[in-house]
C-alpha cells in the first residue's frame, strides 16, 4: 500500500524527478504540456491546472487513497489522456432524492462531453477486500 512513509520511493518509480529536497515533479512532455508536483513540506499534490479537481482534500496527504488517485492520474497522463479530459471527485445527484454519487476519477472523450471511464480508487488491504465483497 502507498503511504506517507513510502510515497517518495513510489513517485520515483513513477518517474517523478527531485526538484528540491521536498519537491518532486513529473512532466508529461510537449504533447500534453503539463506536470504533477508533489510537495512533501506542504504535504500537497499539485495537479495540472487543466485537470478538474472538485475536492481539494484529494490533493493532500491526509488519506492514503489520495496516493492511489495520484498513481492512477499519473498513469492516465502517461498513456496520453489529456489533463483537461480528467476530473477528480465528480459529483452528481441520483433520482429524485437528495442522494448522490461521487467518483474518484472520470475520464472524458476528446470533446470533453462524453464520459469514457469512471475509476473508483481503493487502498490495498481492508478497503479493497471490503469493496470486493459488495
C-alpha positions as MATLAB code, in Angstrom:
seq = 'XXXXXXXXXXXXXXXXXXXXXXXXXXXXXXXXXXXXXXXXXXXXXXXXXXXXXXXXXXXXXXXXXXXXXXXXXXXXXXXXXXXXXXXXXXXXXXXXXXXXXXXXXXXXXXXXXXXXXXXXXXXXXXXXXXXXXX';
ca = [
       0.000    0.000    0.000;
       1.196    3.519   -0.761;
       1.568    5.542    2.433;
       3.195    8.779    3.501;
       6.197    6.681    4.570;
       6.883    5.141    1.127;
       5.481    7.881   -1.144;
       8.914    9.275   -2.133;
      10.082    5.892   -3.345;
       6.795    5.248   -5.130;
       6.789    8.501   -7.087;
      10.419    7.962   -8.098;
       9.337    4.630   -9.613;
       6.557    6.510  -11.443;
       9.159    8.827  -12.985;
       8.999   11.874  -10.725;
      12.235   13.874  -10.562;
      13.516   15.574   -7.417;
      13.332   19.367   -7.856;
      14.421   20.203   -4.300;
      14.738   18.356   -1.001;
      10.960   18.388   -0.536;
       9.562   18.716   -4.068;
       9.228   16.160   -6.870;
       7.766   16.738  -10.315;
       6.810   14.686  -13.326;
       6.418   16.387  -16.700;
       4.328   14.828  -19.416;
       6.228   16.117  -22.431;
       5.461   18.505  -25.211;
       2.396   16.581  -26.360;
       0.489   17.087  -23.096;
       2.397   20.125  -21.843;
       1.626   19.588  -18.168;
       3.142   18.258  -14.966;
       2.267   16.999  -11.496;
       4.167   18.252   -8.463;
       4.336   16.567   -5.057;
       5.397   18.890   -2.235;
       6.410   16.955    0.884;
       6.890   20.069    3.009;
       3.376   21.400    2.310;
       2.031   17.813    2.040;
       0.224   18.652   -1.188;
      -0.222   17.197   -4.655;
      -0.440   19.840   -7.373;
      -2.236   18.578  -10.456;
      -2.188   20.344  -13.852;
      -4.437   23.413  -13.883;
      -6.499   21.932  -16.751;
      -7.363   18.859  -14.689;
     -10.638   19.439  -12.816;
     -10.317   18.835   -9.069;
     -13.634   19.166   -7.242;
     -12.409   18.289   -3.747;
      -9.155   19.872   -2.581;
      -8.893   17.175    0.132;
      -7.809   14.842   -2.689;
      -4.679   16.983   -3.074;
      -3.210   16.445    0.394;
      -1.542   13.633    2.312;
      -4.437   13.104    4.764;
      -5.684    9.842    3.240;
      -3.726    7.001    1.606;
      -6.416    6.796   -1.094;
      -5.142   10.172   -2.361;
      -1.880    8.428   -3.263;
      -3.814    5.795   -5.232;
      -5.549    8.625   -7.103;
      -2.126   10.220   -7.743;
      -0.760    6.984   -9.195;
      -3.836    6.497  -11.370;
      -3.774   10.084  -12.703;
      -0.039    9.741  -13.408;
      -0.609    6.556  -15.383;
      -3.530    8.072  -17.334;
      -1.342   11.020  -18.354;
       1.495    8.603  -19.214;
      -0.941    6.831  -21.567;
      -1.699   10.137  -23.318;
      -5.021   11.115  -21.774;
      -5.151   14.909  -21.629;
      -5.456   16.702  -18.287;
      -8.499   18.657  -19.468;
     -10.307   15.356  -20.063;
      -9.848   14.172  -16.475;
     -11.950   15.109  -13.458;
     -11.343   14.179   -9.814;
     -14.237   13.722   -7.351;
     -17.081   14.411   -9.779;
     -20.453   14.607   -8.012;
     -23.985   14.106   -9.312;
     -27.460   13.589   -7.902;
     -29.342   10.325   -8.281;
     -33.075   10.206   -8.866;
     -35.472   12.495   -7.030;
     -33.810   12.172   -3.638;
     -31.034   14.260   -2.187;
     -28.840   11.167   -2.522;
     -25.913   11.489   -4.831;
     -22.828    9.840   -6.138;
     -19.191   10.694   -6.358;
     -16.443    9.135   -8.466;
     -12.738    9.318   -7.690;
     -11.752    9.822  -11.335;
     -13.778   10.425  -14.501;
     -12.195   10.431  -17.954;
     -13.951   12.128  -20.867;
     -13.651   11.747  -24.635;
     -11.828   14.275  -26.818;
     -14.887   16.546  -26.938;
     -14.923   16.644  -23.135;
     -18.648   15.894  -23.130;
     -18.969   12.102  -23.110;
     -17.623   10.126  -20.166;
     -15.402    7.203  -21.169;
     -14.343    5.865  -17.771;
     -15.274    6.078  -14.124;
     -12.498    4.914  -11.811;
     -13.078    4.156   -8.138;
      -9.772    4.038   -6.254;
      -9.246    1.778   -3.238;
      -6.253    1.293   -0.992;
      -4.784   -2.193   -0.762;
      -5.931   -4.361    2.128;
      -9.117   -3.905    4.110;
     -10.788   -1.254    1.965;
     -10.121   -3.202   -1.232;
     -11.259   -6.520    0.274;
     -14.424   -4.955    1.699;
     -15.313   -3.451   -1.693;
     -14.739   -6.775   -3.473;
     -17.364   -8.424   -1.243;
     -20.123   -5.949   -2.214;
];
